């Protein structure tokens, strides 16, 4: 039977370890090196506390490790030491060694298996890391397991080609490639991730980190399953909102950055700007301020082009040059003023390209078009190479997602109509469908800065 007098100091050391990880998740000074220095200082203090426990060190430890008093207490000691050493973003072999000793001494120590899995992940051994997390699950339900296992599984999707939409920063790492030959496997992995996130929430409905990971998983599922089920985007944003209700998450810049990226994709520009601005304030080391400027630059460019280059004579000429394009019987041709906010299935809009809008993002590509009613609008399109669409081309936009953009930011007002296409199959260029060779794939990234 354990001695309460010996267990209490270990509990204090465990509290010091938790405080250390709270610092890791909430302290983001302007200089990233200051963050590492602070973590090193606090880690040294926590280790010093662990090594100076009178009841534990004097009675249990000796110069020979094998002579420590109890395997259970020795396991706790090794676990806490390994956890304190593993607080840094890079892999530490010393941390792995102590955590490995902990699980050997007490294989039932679930948190030690979790920490070992995260530690081994840092050196790139995903298979062993996943096995460690699976062993943690064997010890019983644990919300921290569901979060770690979910994110590790998503990390296993890393090896596909890269290009497209960036969703930076998540728990451990969150990368997904929209590639046709891997679609089934991706969908299965992501659906499992959603289930793990939901199971974590059932264990603690107020845990913001679990809600945050559910938001990431729902967003990824939206892309994997065809980017048409927009309820998943709404579920993603709702999960992020629930995450914000947890006071501990309000200091996490990743939450605001990721949520802002979703809103940027949805062309909720005001929410995206506000989210990136909040993320920049919480972690000046992020590129959130640059993301704000990118959006502002894009809006300014669109605004200037619409005000400076939209001439009635030119619009009339472009509109009159539109020709009839054969469509499948399931599609009905309309002008942009007949579209509803959101997805418009089985509708097609013809437009003439009169400007390519250069942006600082890899994706999407932006163009200014006008339809047969001489109405101008912005087209944002994913999955198409930059050399495919040229000024003067006639585009037929299938199943368009429509937004009426209307916002004010920093005393400037922006207003324009916008159509978004997610796949190259949704556009005909001069009456012809695009080939796979004219397409590029889309990725979502989220990387953790532990």
ZADO-959310 format. One record per residue (C-alpha): residue number from 1; residue in one letter; chain; x, y negated, z negated. Coordinates in steps of 0.2 Angstrom, whole numbers, plus 5000, padded with zeros to 4 digits. Layout:
+-----+------+-----+------+------+------+
| seq | type | mol |   c1 |   c2 |   c3 |
+-----+------+-----+------+------+------+
| NUM |    a |   A |    X |    Y |    Z |
...
+-----+------+-----+------+------+------+
end
This chain:
+-----+------+-----+------+------+------+
| seq | type | mol |   c1 |   c2 |   c3 |
+-----+------+-----+------+------+------+
|   1 |    x |   A | 5000 | 5000 | 5000 |
|   2 |    x |   A | 5007 | 4983 | 5005 |
|   3 |    x |   A | 5012 | 4970 | 4992 |
|   4 |    x |   A | 5002 | 4954 | 4993 |
|   5 |    x |   A | 5017 | 4944 | 4987 |
|   6 |    x |   A | 5027 | 4951 | 5001 |
|   7 |    x |   A | 5013 | 4948 | 5014 |
|   8 |    x |   A | 5010 | 4930 | 5010 |
|   9 |    x |   A | 5027 | 4923 | 5016 |
|  10 |    x |   A | 5024 | 4933 | 5032 |
|  11 |    x |   A | 5007 | 4925 | 5034 |
|  12 |    x |   A | 5016 | 4908 | 5032 |
|  13 |    x |   A | 5029 | 4913 | 5046 |
|  14 |    x |   A | 5014 | 4918 | 5057 |
|  15 |    x |   A | 5006 | 4901 | 5054 |
|  16 |    x |   A | 5023 | 4893 | 5059 |
|  17 |    x |   A | 5023 | 4903 | 5075 |
|  18 |    x |   A | 5005 | 4898 | 5079 |
|  19 |    x |   A | 5010 | 4880 | 5076 |
|  20 |    x |   A | 5024 | 4882 | 5088 |
|  21 |    x |   A | 5013 | 4888 | 5102 |
|  22 |    x |   A | 5001 | 4874 | 5099 |
|  23 |    x |   A | 5015 | 4862 | 5101 |
|  24 |    x |   A | 5020 | 4871 | 5118 |
|  25 |    x |   A | 5002 | 4869 | 5124 |
|  26 |    x |   A | 4999 | 4851 | 5119 |
|  27 |    x |   A | 5016 | 4842 | 5119 |
|  28 |    x |   A | 5020 | 4834 | 5136 |
|  29 |    x |   A | 5032 | 4819 | 5135 |
|  30 |    x |   A | 5037 | 4809 | 5150 |
|  31 |    x |   A | 5053 | 4818 | 5151 |
|  32 |    x |   A | 5051 | 4837 | 5152 |
|  33 |    x |   A | 5069 | 4839 | 5144 |
|  34 |    x |   A | 5062 | 4831 | 5129 |
|  35 |    x |   A | 5048 | 4844 | 5128 |
|  36 |    x |   A | 5061 | 4858 | 5129 |
|  37 |    x |   A | 5072 | 4850 | 5115 |
|  38 |    x |   A | 5057 | 4848 | 5104 |
|  39 |    x |   A | 5052 | 4866 | 5106 |
|  40 |    x |   A | 5070 | 4872 | 5103 |
|  41 |    x |   A | 5070 | 4861 | 5087 |
|  42 |    x |   A | 5053 | 4868 | 5081 |
|  43 |    x |   A | 5058 | 4886 | 5086 |
|  44 |    x |   A | 5074 | 4885 | 5076 |
|  45 |    x |   A | 5064 | 4879 | 5060 |
|  46 |    x |   A | 5052 | 4893 | 5062 |
|  47 |    x |   A | 5065 | 4906 | 5064 |
|  48 |    x |   A | 5074 | 4898 | 5048 |
|  49 |    x |   A | 5058 | 4900 | 5039 |
|  50 |    x |   A | 5056 | 4918 | 5044 |
|  51 |    x |   A | 5074 | 4922 | 5039 |
|  52 |    x |   A | 5073 | 4913 | 5022 |
|  53 |    x |   A | 5058 | 4922 | 5015 |
|  54 |    x |   A | 5064 | 4928 | 4998 |
|  55 |    x |   A | 5053 | 4942 | 4995 |
|  56 |    x |   A | 5054 | 4949 | 5012 |
|  57 |    x |   A | 5072 | 4946 | 5016 |
|  58 |    x |   A | 5080 | 4950 | 5000 |
|  59 |    x |   A | 5070 | 4966 | 4997 |
|  60 |    x |   A | 5067 | 4973 | 5014 |
|  61 |    x |   A | 5082 | 4967 | 5024 |
|  62 |    x |   A | 5099 | 4973 | 5022 |
|  63 |    x |   A | 5115 | 4971 | 5034 |
|  64 |    x |   A | 5109 | 4988 | 5042 |
|  65 |    x |   A | 5092 | 4985 | 5051 |
|  66 |    x |   A | 5087 | 5003 | 5048 |
|  67 |    x |   A | 5087 | 5001 | 5029 |
|  68 |    x |   A | 5073 | 4988 | 5030 |
|  69 |    x |   A | 5059 | 4993 | 5018 |
|  70 |    x |   A | 5043 | 4997 | 5028 |
|  71 |    x |   A | 5041 | 5001 | 5047 |
|  72 |    x |   A | 5025 | 4990 | 5047 |
|  73 |    x |   A | 5034 | 4975 | 5039 |
|  74 |    x |   A | 5049 | 4977 | 5050 |
|  75 |    x |   A | 5037 | 4978 | 5065 |
|  76 |    x |   A | 5029 | 4961 | 5059 |
|  77 |    x |   A | 5046 | 4953 | 5056 |
|  78 |    x |   A | 5052 | 4959 | 5074 |
|  79 |    x |   A | 5036 | 4953 | 5082 |
|  80 |    x |   A | 5037 | 4936 | 5074 |
|  81 |    x |   A | 5055 | 4933 | 5079 |
|  82 |    x |   A | 5052 | 4939 | 5096 |
|  83 |    x |   A | 5036 | 4927 | 5098 |
|  84 |    x |   A | 5046 | 4912 | 5091 |
|  85 |    x |   A | 5060 | 4916 | 5104 |
|  86 |    x |   A | 5048 | 4918 | 5118 |
|  87 |    x |   A | 5040 | 4901 | 5117 |
|  88 |    x |   A | 5051 | 4894 | 5131 |
|  89 |    x |   A | 5046 | 4894 | 5149 |
|  90 |    x |   A | 5061 | 4905 | 5155 |
|  91 |    x |   A | 5064 | 4923 | 5151 |
|  92 |    x |   A | 5074 | 4927 | 5135 |
|  93 |    x |   A | 5081 | 4944 | 5133 |
|  94 |    x |   A | 5083 | 4942 | 5115 |
|  95 |    x |   A | 5064 | 4939 | 5113 |
|  96 |    x |   A | 5061 | 4955 | 5123 |
|  97 |    x |   A | 5072 | 4965 | 5112 |
|  98 |    x |   A | 5064 | 4960 | 5096 |
|  99 |    x |   A | 5046 | 4962 | 5104 |
| 100 |    x |   A | 5051 | 4980 | 5110 |
| 101 |    x |   A | 5057 | 4984 | 5093 |
| 102 |    x |   A | 5041 | 4978 | 5085 |
| 103 |    x |   A | 5030 | 4989 | 5096 |
| 104 |    x |   A | 5041 | 5004 | 5093 |
| 105 |    x |   A | 5040 | 5002 | 5075 |
| 106 |    x |   A | 5021 | 4999 | 5075 |
| 107 |    x |   A | 5012 | 5004 | 5092 |
| 108 |    x |   A | 4996 | 4998 | 5085 |
| 109 |    x |   A | 5002 | 4980 | 5084 |
| 110 |    x |   A | 4991 | 4973 | 5098 |
| 111 |    x |   A | 4998 | 4955 | 5098 |
| 112 |    x |   A | 5016 | 4961 | 5100 |
| 113 |    x |   A | 5011 | 4971 | 5115 |
| 114 |    x |   A | 5003 | 4955 | 5122 |
| 115 |    x |   A | 5018 | 4944 | 5118 |
| 116 |    x |   A | 5029 | 4958 | 5126 |
| 117 |    x |   A | 5019 | 4958 | 5142 |
| 118 |    x |   A | 5020 | 4939 | 5144 |
| 119 |    x |   A | 5039 | 4940 | 5140 |
| 120 |    x |   A | 5042 | 4953 | 5153 |
| 121 |    x |   A | 5031 | 4944 | 5166 |
| 122 |    x |   A | 5044 | 4930 | 5165 |
| 123 |    x |   A | 5057 | 4941 | 5172 |
| 124 |    x |   A | 5046 | 4947 | 5187 |
| 125 |    x |   A | 5042 | 4965 | 5181 |
| 126 |    x |   A | 5024 | 4964 | 5184 |
| 127 |    x |   A | 5020 | 4982 | 5183 |
| 128 |    x |   A | 5028 | 4984 | 5166 |
| 129 |    x |   A | 5020 | 4968 | 5160 |
| 130 |    x |   A | 5003 | 4975 | 5165 |
| 131 |    x |   A | 5006 | 4991 | 5156 |
| 132 |    x |   A | 5010 | 4981 | 5140 |
| 133 |    x |   A | 4994 | 4972 | 5141 |
| 134 |    x |   A | 4984 | 4988 | 5145 |
| 135 |    x |   A | 4991 | 4995 | 5129 |
| 136 |    x |   A | 4985 | 4980 | 5120 |
| 137 |    x |   A | 4968 | 4983 | 5126 |
| 138 |    x |   A | 4969 | 5001 | 5119 |
| 139 |    x |   A | 4970 | 4994 | 5102 |
| 140 |    x |   A | 4953 | 4986 | 5103 |
| 141 |    x |   A | 4944 | 4970 | 5111 |
| 142 |    x |   A | 4955 | 4955 | 5110 |
| 143 |    x |   A | 4951 | 4938 | 5119 |
| 144 |    x |   A | 4969 | 4934 | 5121 |
| 145 |    x |   A | 4971 | 4951 | 5130 |
| 146 |    x |   A | 4957 | 4947 | 5142 |
| 147 |    x |   A | 4965 | 4930 | 5146 |
| 148 |    x |   A | 4983 | 4937 | 5148 |
| 149 |    x |   A | 4977 | 4952 | 5158 |
| 150 |    x |   A | 4966 | 4942 | 5169 |
| 151 |    x |   A | 4980 | 4930 | 5173 |
| 152 |    x |   A | 4993 | 4944 | 5176 |
| 153 |    x |   A | 4982 | 4953 | 5188 |
| 154 |    x |   A | 4980 | 4937 | 5198 |
| 155 |    x |   A | 4999 | 4934 | 5197 |
| 156 |    x |   A | 5000 | 4951 | 5207 |
| 157 |    x |   A | 4992 | 4943 | 5222 |
| 158 |    x |   A | 5008 | 4932 | 5224 |
| 159 |    x |   A | 5016 | 4941 | 5238 |
| 160 |    x |   A | 5005 | 4934 | 5252 |
| 161 |    x |   A | 5010 | 4920 | 5264 |
| 162 |    x |   A | 5008 | 4903 | 5258 |
| 163 |    x |   A | 4999 | 4888 | 5266 |
| 164 |    x |   A | 4984 | 4877 | 5262 |
| 165 |    x |   A | 4975 | 4871 | 5247 |
| 166 |    x |   A | 4984 | 4869 | 5231 |
| 167 |    x |   A | 4977 | 4872 | 5214 |
| 168 |    x |   A | 4992 | 4869 | 5203 |
| 169 |    x |   A | 4994 | 4876 | 5185 |
| 170 |    x |   A | 4985 | 4889 | 5176 |
| 171 |    x |   A | 4988 | 4902 | 5162 |
| 172 |    x |   A | 5004 | 4911 | 5167 |
| 173 |    x |   A | 5001 | 4910 | 5186 |
| 174 |    x |   A | 4986 | 4910 | 5197 |
| 175 |    x |   A | 4989 | 4913 | 5216 |
| 176 |    x |   A | 4977 | 4919 | 5229 |
| 177 |    x |   A | 4980 | 4921 | 5248 |
| 178 |    x |   A | 4964 | 4921 | 5259 |
| 179 |    x |   A | 4971 | 4934 | 5271 |
| 180 |    x |   A | 4959 | 4946 | 5281 |
| 181 |    x |   A | 4969 | 4961 | 5279 |
| 182 |    x |   A | 4970 | 4960 | 5260 |
| 183 |    x |   A | 4952 | 4954 | 5257 |
| 184 |    x |   A | 4944 | 4969 | 5250 |
| 185 |    x |   A | 4958 | 4971 | 5237 |
| 186 |    x |   A | 4958 | 4953 | 5233 |
| 187 |    x |   A | 4939 | 4953 | 5230 |
| 188 |    x |   A | 4941 | 4968 | 5218 |
| 189 |    x |   A | 4955 | 4960 | 5208 |
| 190 |    x |   A | 4946 | 4943 | 5207 |
| 191 |    x |   A | 4929 | 4951 | 5201 |
| 192 |    x |   A | 4938 | 4961 | 5188 |
| 193 |    x |   A | 4946 | 4944 | 5182 |
| 194 |    x |   A | 4929 | 4936 | 5181 |
| 195 |    x |   A | 4923 | 4951 | 5170 |
| 196 |    x |   A | 4938 | 4950 | 5159 |
| 197 |    x |   A | 4935 | 4931 | 5157 |
| 198 |    x |   A | 4917 | 4934 | 5152 |
| 199 |    x |   A | 4922 | 4948 | 5140 |
| 200 |    x |   A | 4934 | 4936 | 5132 |
| 201 |    x |   A | 4920 | 4923 | 5130 |
| 202 |    x |   A | 4908 | 4936 | 5122 |
| 203 |    x |   A | 4921 | 4938 | 5108 |
| 204 |    x |   A | 4922 | 4919 | 5105 |
| 205 |    x |   A | 4910 | 4908 | 5115 |
| 206 |    x |   A | 4918 | 4893 | 5108 |
| 207 |    x |   A | 4935 | 4897 | 5115 |
| 208 |    x |   A | 4940 | 4884 | 5128 |
| 209 |    x |   A | 4954 | 4894 | 5135 |
| 210 |    x |   A | 4943 | 4908 | 5140 |
| 211 |    x |   A | 4930 | 4896 | 5148 |
| 212 |    x |   A | 4945 | 4888 | 5157 |
| 213 |    x |   A | 4951 | 4905 | 5164 |
| 214 |    x |   A | 4933 | 4909 | 5169 |
| 215 |    x |   A | 4933 | 4893 | 5179 |
| 216 |    x |   A | 4949 | 4898 | 5188 |
| 217 |    x |   A | 4942 | 4915 | 5192 |
| 218 |    x |   A | 4925 | 4909 | 5199 |
| 219 |    x |   A | 4934 | 4896 | 5210 |
| 220 |    x |   A | 4945 | 4910 | 5217 |
| 221 |    x |   A | 4930 | 4921 | 5220 |
| 222 |    x |   A | 4922 | 4907 | 5230 |
| 223 |    x |   A | 4936 | 4908 | 5243 |
| 224 |    x |   A | 4938 | 4927 | 5243 |
| 225 |    x |   A | 4920 | 4930 | 5246 |
| 226 |    x |   A | 4918 | 4918 | 5261 |
| 227 |    x |   A | 4917 | 4901 | 5254 |
| 228 |    x |   A | 4898 | 4900 | 5256 |
| 229 |    x |   A | 4892 | 4904 | 5239 |
| 230 |    x |   A | 4893 | 4887 | 5232 |
| 231 |    x |   A | 4885 | 4892 | 5216 |
| 232 |    x |   A | 4902 | 4899 | 5212 |
| 233 |    x |   A | 4910 | 4882 | 5213 |
| 234 |    x |   A | 4896 | 4875 | 5202 |
| 235 |    x |   A | 4900 | 4890 | 5190 |
| 236 |    x |   A | 4918 | 4885 | 5190 |
| 237 |    x |   A | 4915 | 4867 | 5186 |
| 238 |    x |   A | 4902 | 4872 | 5172 |
| 239 |    x |   A | 4916 | 4883 | 5165 |
| 240 |    x |   A | 4928 | 4869 | 5165 |
| 241 |    x |   A | 4915 | 4858 | 5156 |
| 242 |    x |   A | 4913 | 4871 | 5143 |
| 243 |    x |   A | 4931 | 4872 | 5141 |
| 244 |    x |   A | 4932 | 4853 | 5137 |
| 245 |    x |   A | 4920 | 4855 | 5123 |
| 246 |    x |   A | 4934 | 4864 | 5113 |
| 247 |    x |   A | 4944 | 4851 | 5105 |
| 248 |    x |   A | 4960 | 4861 | 5107 |
| 249 |    x |   A | 4958 | 4861 | 5126 |
| 250 |    x |   A | 4956 | 4842 | 5127 |
| 251 |    x |   A | 4975 | 4840 | 5125 |
| 252 |    x |   A | 4978 | 4852 | 5139 |
| 253 |    x |   A | 4982 | 4843 | 5155 |
| 254 |    x |   A | 4980 | 4859 | 5166 |
| 255 |    x |   A | 4962 | 4859 | 5163 |
| 256 |    x |   A | 4959 | 4841 | 5170 |
| 257 |    x |   A | 4971 | 4844 | 5184 |
| 258 |    x |   A | 4963 | 4860 | 5190 |
| 259 |    x |   A | 4945 | 4853 | 5188 |
| 260 |    x |   A | 4951 | 4838 | 5198 |
| 261 |    x |   A | 4957 | 4849 | 5212 |
| 262 |    x |   A | 4941 | 4857 | 5213 |
| 263 |    x |   A | 4932 | 4841 | 5214 |
| 264 |    x |   A | 4944 | 4835 | 5227 |
| 265 |    x |   A | 4940 | 4850 | 5238 |
| 266 |    x |   A | 4922 | 4847 | 5236 |
| 267 |    x |   A | 4925 | 4829 | 5241 |
| 268 |    x |   A | 4919 | 4823 | 5224 |
| 269 |    x |   A | 4932 | 4810 | 5225 |
| 270 |    x |   A | 4927 | 4799 | 5210 |
| 271 |    x |   A | 4927 | 4814 | 5199 |
| 272 |    x |   A | 4944 | 4820 | 5206 |
| 273 |    x |   A | 4952 | 4803 | 5204 |
| 274 |    x |   A | 4946 | 4802 | 5186 |
| 275 |    x |   A | 4952 | 4820 | 5182 |
| 276 |    x |   A | 4969 | 4817 | 5190 |
| 277 |    x |   A | 4971 | 4801 | 5180 |
| 278 |    x |   A | 4966 | 4809 | 5164 |
| 279 |    x |   A | 4979 | 4823 | 5168 |
| 280 |    x |   A | 4993 | 4810 | 5171 |
| 281 |    x |   A | 4989 | 4802 | 5154 |
| 282 |    x |   A | 4990 | 4818 | 5145 |
| 283 |    x |   A | 5006 | 4824 | 5154 |
| 284 |    x |   A | 5016 | 4811 | 5163 |
| 285 |    x |   A | 5027 | 4825 | 5170 |
| 286 |    x |   A | 5013 | 4831 | 5181 |
| 287 |    x |   A | 5011 | 4825 | 5199 |
| 288 |    x |   A | 4994 | 4820 | 5194 |
| 289 |    x |   A | 4997 | 4801 | 5197 |
| 290 |    x |   A | 5004 | 4806 | 5214 |
| 291 |    x |   A | 4987 | 4815 | 5218 |
| 292 |    x |   A | 4978 | 4800 | 5213 |
| 293 |    x |   A | 4988 | 4790 | 5226 |
| 294 |    x |   A | 4985 | 4803 | 5239 |
| 295 |    x |   A | 4967 | 4802 | 5238 |
| 296 |    x |   A | 4967 | 4783 | 5237 |
| 297 |    x |   A | 4978 | 4782 | 5253 |
| 298 |    x |   A | 4966 | 4794 | 5262 |
| 299 |    x |   A | 4951 | 4784 | 5257 |
| 300 |    x |   A | 4960 | 4768 | 5262 |
| 301 |    x |   A | 4965 | 4775 | 5279 |
| 302 |    x |   A | 4947 | 4781 | 5283 |
| 303 |    x |   A | 4940 | 4764 | 5278 |
| 304 |    x |   A | 4952 | 4754 | 5288 |
| 305 |    x |   A | 4949 | 4765 | 5304 |
| 306 |    x |   A | 4931 | 4764 | 5302 |
| 307 |    x |   A | 4931 | 4745 | 5300 |
| 308 |    x |   A | 4945 | 4742 | 5313 |
| 309 |    x |   A | 4942 | 4754 | 5327 |
| 310 |    x |   A | 4923 | 4758 | 5328 |
| 311 |    x |   A | 4917 | 4747 | 5342 |
| 312 |    x |   A | 4900 | 4749 | 5350 |
| 313 |    x |   A | 4906 | 4750 | 5367 |
| 314 |    x |   A | 4918 | 4763 | 5363 |
| 315 |    x |   A | 4906 | 4773 | 5353 |
| 316 |    x |   A | 4893 | 4772 | 5368 |
| 317 |    x |   A | 4906 | 4779 | 5380 |
| 318 |    x |   A | 4911 | 4793 | 5368 |
| 319 |    x |   A | 4893 | 4798 | 5365 |
| 320 |    x |   A | 4889 | 4798 | 5383 |
| 321 |    x |   A | 4903 | 4809 | 5387 |
| 322 |    x |   A | 4896 | 4823 | 5376 |
| 323 |    x |   A | 4891 | 4838 | 5387 |
| 324 |    x |   A | 4879 | 4853 | 5383 |
| 325 |    x |   A | 4888 | 4868 | 5375 |
| 326 |    x |   A | 4881 | 4885 | 5375 |
| 327 |    x |   A | 4876 | 4891 | 5358 |
| 328 |    x |   A | 4869 | 4907 | 5350 |
| 329 |    x |   A | 4851 | 4907 | 5349 |
| 330 |    x |   A | 4852 | 4907 | 5330 |
| 331 |    x |   A | 4859 | 4889 | 5330 |
| 332 |    x |   A | 4849 | 4873 | 5332 |
| 333 |    x |   A | 4859 | 4857 | 5339 |
| 334 |    x |   A | 4856 | 4842 | 5328 |
| 335 |    x |   A | 4864 | 4825 | 5325 |
| 336 |    x |   A | 4873 | 4821 | 5308 |
| 337 |    x |   A | 4858 | 4810 | 5302 |
| 338 |    x |   A | 4847 | 4826 | 5301 |
| 339 |    x |   A | 4859 | 4836 | 5290 |
| 340 |    x |   A | 4855 | 4839 | 5272 |
| 341 |    x |   A | 4868 | 4836 | 5258 |
| 342 |    x |   A | 4877 | 4852 | 5255 |
| 343 |    x |   A | 4878 | 4868 | 5267 |
| 344 |    x |   A | 4868 | 4868 | 5283 |
| 345 |    x |   A | 4866 | 4885 | 5289 |
| 346 |    x |   A | 4861 | 4889 | 5307 |
| 347 |    x |   A | 4864 | 4871 | 5312 |
| 348 |    x |   A | 4877 | 4864 | 5325 |
| 349 |    x |   A | 4883 | 4846 | 5327 |
| 350 |    x |   A | 4892 | 4840 | 5343 |
| 351 |    x |   A | 4905 | 4826 | 5341 |
| 352 |    x |   A | 4919 | 4818 | 5350 |
| 353 |    x |   A | 4936 | 4816 | 5342 |
| 354 |    x |   A | 4942 | 4798 | 5342 |
| 355 |    x |   A | 4955 | 4798 | 5328 |
| 356 |    x |   A | 4966 | 4810 | 5319 |
| 357 |    x |   A | 4968 | 4804 | 5301 |
| 358 |    x |   A | 4985 | 4808 | 5295 |
| 359 |    x |   A | 4985 | 4813 | 5276 |
| 360 |    x |   A | 4998 | 4818 | 5264 |
| 361 |    x |   A | 4990 | 4835 | 5260 |
| 362 |    x |   A | 4995 | 4851 | 5269 |
| 363 |    x |   A | 4976 | 4855 | 5271 |
| 364 |    x |   A | 4963 | 4850 | 5276 |
| 365 |    x |   A | 4965 | 4841 | 5292 |
| 366 |    x |   A | 4955 | 4825 | 5294 |
| 367 |    x |   A | 4947 | 4818 | 5310 |
| 368 |    x |   A | 4935 | 4804 | 5314 |
| 369 |    x |   A | 4921 | 4809 | 5326 |
| 370 |    x |   A | 4905 | 4802 | 5333 |
| 371 |    x |   A | 4889 | 4811 | 5338 |
| 372 |    x |   A | 4877 | 4808 | 5352 |
| 373 |    x |   A | 4868 | 4795 | 5341 |
| 374 |    x |   A | 4885 | 4785 | 5340 |
| 375 |    x |   A | 4886 | 4789 | 5322 |
| 376 |    x |   A | 4903 | 4790 | 5315 |
| 377 |    x |   A | 4909 | 4803 | 5302 |
| 378 |    x |   A | 4924 | 4811 | 5295 |
| 379 |    x |   A | 4928 | 4829 | 5298 |
| 380 |    x |   A | 4938 | 4839 | 5286 |
| 381 |    x |   A | 4943 | 4856 | 5292 |
| 382 |    x |   A | 4953 | 4871 | 5285 |
| 383 |    x |   A | 4961 | 4885 | 5293 |
| 384 |    x |   A | 4966 | 4877 | 5309 |
| 385 |    x |   A | 4983 | 4873 | 5316 |
| 386 |    x |   A | 4988 | 4854 | 5318 |
| 387 |    x |   A | 4990 | 4856 | 5337 |
| 388 |    x |   A | 4973 | 4864 | 5340 |
| 389 |    x |   A | 4962 | 4848 | 5340 |
| 390 |    x |   A | 4966 | 4832 | 5349 |
| 391 |    x |   A | 4959 | 4815 | 5351 |
| 392 |    x |   A | 4946 | 4815 | 5365 |
| 393 |    x |   A | 4941 | 4834 | 5362 |
| 394 |    x |   A | 4923 | 4838 | 5360 |
| 395 |    x |   A | 4919 | 4848 | 5344 |
| 396 |    x |   A | 4904 | 4859 | 5340 |
| 397 |    x |   A | 4903 | 4861 | 5321 |
| 398 |    x |   A | 4894 | 4876 | 5316 |
| 399 |    x |   A | 4885 | 4878 | 5298 |
| 400 |    x |   A | 4893 | 4861 | 5293 |
| 401 |    x |   A | 4894 | 4856 | 5274 |
| 402 |    x |   A | 4888 | 4838 | 5273 |
| 403 |    x |   A | 4892 | 4825 | 5261 |
| 404 |    x |   A | 4887 | 4806 | 5260 |
| 405 |    x |   A | 4903 | 4799 | 5252 |
| 406 |    x |   A | 4899 | 4783 | 5242 |
| 407 |    x |   A | 4911 | 4778 | 5227 |
| 408 |    x |   A | 4920 | 4763 | 5220 |
| 409 |    x |   A | 4938 | 4764 | 5213 |
| 410 |    x |   A | 4948 | 4750 | 5206 |
| 411 |    x |   A | 4936 | 4737 | 5212 |
| 412 |    x |   A | 4936 | 4744 | 5230 |
| 413 |    x |   A | 4920 | 4752 | 5238 |
| 414 |    x |   A | 4921 | 4767 | 5250 |
| 415 |    x |   A | 4906 | 4774 | 5260 |
| 416 |    x |   A | 4906 | 4786 | 5274 |
| 417 |    x |   A | 4898 | 4802 | 5280 |
| 418 |    x |   A | 4908 | 4818 | 5280 |
| 419 |    x |   A | 4907 | 4836 | 5286 |
| 420 |    x |   A | 4918 | 4850 | 5280 |
| 421 |    x |   A | 4922 | 4866 | 5288 |
| 422 |    x |   A | 4931 | 4880 | 5279 |
| 423 |    x |   A | 4935 | 4892 | 5293 |
| 424 |    x |   A | 4941 | 4891 | 5311 |
| 425 |    x |   A | 4926 | 4901 | 5317 |
| 426 |    x |   A | 4915 | 4887 | 5313 |
| 427 |    x |   A | 4922 | 4875 | 5327 |
| 428 |    x |   A | 4921 | 4876 | 5346 |
| 429 |    x |   A | 4934 | 4865 | 5355 |
| 430 |    x |   A | 4928 | 4859 | 5371 |
| 431 |    x |   A | 4915 | 4873 | 5371 |
| 432 |    x |   A | 4927 | 4887 | 5367 |
| 433 |    x |   A | 4929 | 4897 | 5351 |
| 434 |    x |   A | 4946 | 4897 | 5343 |
| 435 |    x |   A | 4957 | 4912 | 5343 |
| 436 |    x |   A | 4966 | 4920 | 5327 |
| 437 |    x |   A | 4982 | 4913 | 5334 |
| 438 |    x |   A | 4976 | 4895 | 5332 |
| 439 |    x |   A | 4972 | 4898 | 5314 |
| 440 |    x |   A | 4981 | 4897 | 5298 |
| 441 |    x |   A | 4977 | 4905 | 5281 |
| 442 |    x |   A | 4972 | 4896 | 5265 |
| 443 |    x |   A | 4979 | 4898 | 5248 |
| 444 |    x |   A | 4975 | 4893 | 5231 |
| 445 |    x |   A | 4989 | 4891 | 5218 |
| 446 |    x |   A | 4989 | 4889 | 5199 |
| 447 |    x |   A | 5006 | 4889 | 5190 |
| 448 |    x |   A | 5008 | 4888 | 5171 |
| 449 |    x |   A | 5021 | 4877 | 5163 |
| 450 |    x |   A | 5023 | 4887 | 5146 |
+-----+------+-----+------+------+------+
end
